[in-house]
Amino acid sequence: AGIPPEAHRYQVNGRTPLEWFIDRYHITTDKHSGIRNDPNAWFPDSDGFIAAVGRIVYLSVETVRIVEGLPGALTGGC
């Protein structure tokens, strides 16, 4: 869906940043306090959500590019 393959190559604890974001993007309510966490409130409109996804994809692609440019000794030969 327009997401570069490189964005899926950068992982943090076995998951891409985009996977982490999507996994955490749901409404929850704490059982004890009743505090509601609504990620829709993080963004004033859908453009904010789309921009966040774009930033996550950009970060992932650029990280892959930078790491691939490092000498093998610095990356553990990866």
N, C-alpha and C positions, 0 to 999 in steps of 0.2 A: 504494500500500500504506500509506495513511495519512500520507504525507510531503507537506506543503504545497507547492504549486507555487513559492512564494517561495524555498524552499530550493534550488531549481534555478537561480534567477536570480543568486545570488551565486557568482562564479567567481574562482579564483586561478589565474593562468596558463592560462586557457581551460578549466578543469575545476572542478567543484563540490568543496567540501571532502569531501563524502560519496564522490564518485568517487575522490579521492585516498586516502581511508581504505580503501575497498574494494580499490583497486589494490594497496595495500601490505600487505593482510591475507592473507598466505600464508606458509607455512613455507619458509625458505631456509637453505642451508648454504654458508658461505664455502668456496670450493675450496681456498684456501691454508691457512687456519687450522683448518678443520673446525668452526668455531663455528656453532652452529645458532640461528637466529632463529625462534622459535615465537611468533607473536602470540597464540596461545591461552593462553600463560603470562602475558600481560599482565593477564588478568582471572581472578579466582578462580572465577567461574561465568558462565553465560550471561547473568545479569542485568547483569554488568559490561559485556559487549559491547553489550547493548541500551541501557544507560545511556549509553555512549559515543556510539552512533548518535544517541540523543536529544539529547545535548549538541551534537553537530555540526549537527544540523538546527536546533536552537534558535539557535545562533550564526549560521547562515546566514540564517534568517528575520529575526532582530533586526538583522543588518548591513544587509539590504535595507531594512528599515523606517527605520533611522537615516539611511542614505544618501539615501533618497527624501525625507526631511524636511529635508535640507540645501538651502541656496539653490543655484540652478543654477551660479553662479559658482564655488562650491567643488567642484562635482562635474564640471566641464567640460561642463555642459549635458546630462549623461546622465540 
